[in-house]
Amino acid sequence: MGLRELKKQQTRDLLADTAMGLFAERGFDRVTVVEVARAAKVSPNTVFNYFPTKEDLFFDRQDAVVAHLAEVVRRRPAGSSAVDAVRADLLAAVADGEPTVGLNPRMAVFWRIVTDSPALRARLLELGERAEGALATVLAEETGAAPDDPLPHVVAGAVAGAHRAVLAEIRRAVVAGESAEEVRPRIEAAVDRAFGLLASGLADYPAQR
């Protein structure tokens, strides 16, 4: 990373961290972009140059989250189906306390902010739809599906939907104050069962490598 890119990343991180501090203190809907800019000692235009909307300030890693399922399937090991790959990735993230999955004590404040904000809940749904669309694109590419073939989208909906449901259950439990140690065994069992059911019908979709 060059010096210019490093400075831009540092500014981006400063803005996101400053905003998160204000959101945690007062709630997402009660903080304005102008207040974030003032706290970060930059102009409002600078904030908008990096983050077009206030929701983007909160979900500052959304591009990586949206692309994640598609990349998991695209880079899956030989002999794995899409369902196998997503299940293995999800179980590993749950076991490791990966922050984007949410089973991490540090994520409780994050998820409470989301729960309290209609705007953030709406953006979360949008991100889920975008992730599902990206997964459908990979499935269509790998299967050589025709542009009007709905199957890749239907399968992506099933796989991404199960993934979202697991994350939603983690979010609900974390916001309710349950510890990771309490939640993890229940989530792991649910992942095994749910993705096992999906795998029984999708074991060869797309064709194993």
Secondary structure, 3 states (H helix, E strand, C coil): CCHHHHHHHHHHHHHHHHHHHHHHHHCHHHCCHHHHHHHHCCCHHHHHHHCCCHHHHHCCCHHHHHHHHHHHHHCCCCCCCHHHHHHHHHHHHHHHCCCCCCCCHHHHHHHHHHHCCHHHHHHHHHHHHHHHHHHHHHHHHHHCCCCCCCHHHHHHHHHHHHHHHHHHHHHHHHHCCCCHHHHHHHHHHHHHHHHHHHHHHHCCCCCCC
